[in-house]
């Protein structure tokens, strides 16, 4: 198990995406209704960086082909993606946002 520190919870704005590299992968976090969600920063259709897409409510739209994902559970909401988005556990300790990656 590994942990990525994303910084203070106050630095994460509602419906904005922050992304950090972890090994060969990028992990993204976003805030929706004061909850923090973490997901793989790559569209399951063609690996486009989702942090470059748009986010509205809890839905992120891939900038390349328009696939849509629910950031709360990873479900695909619009094609061309058919595989769900990887979702990661978020822990907040002393206002610090940490994402847990299972190795």
C-alpha positions as CSV (number, residue, x, y, z in Angstrom):
1,X,0.0,0.0,0.0
2,X,1.3,3.5,-0.9
3,X,0.1,6.9,-0.1
4,X,0.2,10.1,-2.2
5,X,-0.1,13.5,-0.4
6,X,-2.1,16.0,-2.4
7,X,-1.9,18.9,0.1
8,X,-4.3,20.8,2.2
9,X,-8.0,20.2,1.6
10,X,-8.5,24.0,1.2
11,X,-6.3,23.9,-1.9
12,X,-8.8,21.7,-3.8
13,X,-11.5,23.7,-5.4
14,X,-15.0,22.4,-6.1
15,X,-15.2,20.8,-9.5
16,X,-11.5,21.3,-10.3
17,X,-9.0,18.5,-10.9
18,X,-5.5,18.2,-9.4
19,X,-3.2,15.5,-10.8
20,X,0.0,14.0,-9.5
21,X,2.3,11.4,-11.0
22,X,2.8,8.2,-9.0
23,X,5.2,5.8,-10.7
24,X,4.0,5.3,-14.3
25,X,0.5,6.5,-13.5
26,X,-1.1,9.8,-12.8
27,X,-3.7,10.1,-10.0
28,X,-6.3,12.9,-9.9
29,X,-8.4,14.3,-7.1
30,X,-11.5,16.5,-7.3
31,X,-14.0,17.9,-4.8
32,X,-17.7,17.5,-5.2
33,X,-20.2,18.6,-2.5
34,X,-17.2,19.0,0.0
35,X,-16.2,15.3,-0.5
36,X,-12.8,14.5,-2.1
37,X,-12.6,11.8,-4.8
38,X,-9.5,10.2,-6.3
39,X,-9.3,8.4,-9.7
40,X,-6.8,7.4,-12.3
41,X,-6.0,10.4,-14.5
42,X,-6.4,8.4,-17.8
43,X,-9.5,7.8,-19.8
44,X,-10.2,4.0,-20.1
45,X,-10.9,4.5,-23.8
46,X,-7.5,5.8,-25.0
47,X,-5.5,7.0,-21.9
48,X,-6.2,10.7,-22.5
49,X,-5.4,12.8,-19.5
50,X,-8.7,13.5,-17.7
51,X,-7.2,16.5,-15.7
52,X,-7.4,18.3,-19.1
53,X,-11.2,17.5,-19.4
54,X,-14.2,19.3,-17.9
55,X,-15.9,18.4,-14.7
56,X,-19.5,19.3,-13.8
57,X,-21.0,18.1,-10.6
58,X,-19.6,14.6,-10.2
59,X,-19.0,13.9,-13.9
60,X,-15.7,14.3,-15.7
61,X,-15.6,14.4,-19.5
62,X,-12.6,13.2,-21.4
63,X,-11.1,16.0,-23.6
64,X,-10.3,13.7,-26.5
65,X,-13.4,11.8,-27.4
66,X,-16.1,12.9,-24.9
67,X,-16.3,9.8,-22.7
68,X,-17.9,10.6,-19.3
69,X,-17.3,9.1,-15.9
70,X,-18.8,9.4,-12.5
71,X,-15.9,10.4,-10.2
72,X,-17.7,9.0,-7.1
73,X,-17.7,5.4,-8.3
74,X,-15.9,5.2,-11.7
75,X,-18.9,4.2,-13.7
76,X,-19.0,5.0,-17.4
77,X,-21.8,7.4,-18.2
78,X,-21.1,8.0,-21.9
79,X,-19.1,6.2,-24.6
80,X,-16.8,5.6,-26.3
81,X,-15.3,4.3,-23.0
82,X,-16.8,1.0,-21.8
83,X,-14.5,0.2,-18.9
84,X,-14.9,2.0,-15.6
85,X,-12.5,4.5,-14.2
86,X,-10.1,3.3,-11.4
87,X,-11.1,4.9,-8.1
88,X,-8.9,5.2,-5.1
89,X,-9.5,5.6,-1.3
90,X,-9.1,9.1,0.1
91,X,-8.1,9.8,3.7
92,X,-8.1,13.3,5.2
93,X,-5.9,13.7,8.3
94,X,-5.4,17.2,9.9
95,X,-6.9,18.7,6.7
96,X,-4.2,17.0,4.5
97,X,-5.6,15.0,1.6
98,X,-4.0,11.6,1.1
99,X,-4.8,9.0,-1.6
100,X,-4.2,5.3,-0.9
101,X,-2.9,3.2,-3.7
102,X,-3.1,-0.6,-3.2
103,X,0.1,-2.1,-4.6
